[in-house]
Amino acid sequence: MPKTEELIIQMEDQPGTLGTVCQAMAEGGVTIVAFEAFPLEGRSVIRAVVDDPAAAKMALDAHRIYCTQAEVVLAEFPRPHDELGNAACRLGEAGINIDYAYSGTHPRTKAPLIVFGVADAGRAAKILDQMAAEAA
């Protein structure tokens, strides 16, 4: 499973916040692959995996929207109802805590994607790769 970077954006929690972020990225030619948005202590936190993180950062900078980046694992699950539980169990058995997870869709294949936020993305990616190889 590939490791990738997610963008983390914190803005005021008010109507239109998510729209502003999405429009900025669209203007930059960026495709959002997966995202989650939630309120936290009067702020809106948006996590997004995009097809071009560098272009997304430039687009957000142009709109004066500050973001940070974090490494995550991006897992493609053709049958998520079967595989998500197995993946979560395998990571747990390896002592890897899933801090958060959210979903999206592969832009070309339309396959379901799950983003796992974990402390050790490299190790988690190896475990999920092994699981995929065993299933093949």
HUKASUL-V955406 format. One record per pair of residues at least 24 apart in sequence whose C-alpha atoms are under 6 Angstrom apart, sorted by sequence separation. I is the first residue (numbers start at 1). GAP is how many residues later the second one is. D is the distance in whole Angstrom. If there is no record, write none. Layout:
I,GAP,D
I,GAP,D
This chain:
30,26,6
13,29,6
13,30,5
12,31,5
13,31,4
25,31,6
28,31,5
11,32,6
12,32,6
11,33,5
78,33,6
10,34,6
25,34,6
10,35,5
24,35,6
77,35,6
9,36,6
24,36,6
9,37,5
76,37,5
8,38,6
75,38,6
8,39,5
75,39,5
7,40,6
74,40,6
7,41,5
74,41,5
6,42,5
73,42,6
6,43,5
73,43,5
72,44,6
72,45,5
73,48,6
72,49,6
9,58,5
8,59,5
8,60,5
7,61,6
8,61,6
7,62,5
6,63,6
6,64,5
5,65,5
5,66,5
4,67,6
5,67,6
4,68,6
3,69,6
34,69,6
3,70,4
34,70,4
2,71,6
33,71,6
2,72,6
33,72,6
1,74,5
1,124,5
1,128,5
